[in-house]
């Protein structure tokens, strides 16, 4: 079984589609409320100087996602 990259593997300017959300609890609910569902197109628009958080364009809105949460979002680059 091949391992899919996660949101943290994306660089500014890269686009991807969400494959799976492995998050649970309130963070999963929050991500779903923001429109981050399977097959959603997502684009990395920037990272902070330390690399955490990173900003992503999701359904027309720019959302900052922390690395601890990004590791649970699998994408297809």
C-alpha positions, 0 to 999 in steps of 0.5 A: 500500500502506497503512503499518501503525502499529507498537507505538511508535505505541500510547498507554496504554490502546490495544489492537491486534492484531499484523499482522507481526513484522519483527524477526530473530535473537534478538529475534524468537525472544524475542518469539515465545517470549513469545507475540507472534505474528501476530493476538495481541491486545496492550494498551499499559498504560504508558510510562516517563517518557522513553517508552522502554520501554513496557509491554504486556499480552500473553497475560496477562503485562506485558512491557516492550518497547524502542522499537528493538524496537517499531518492527519490530512492526506492529499494527492499532489 
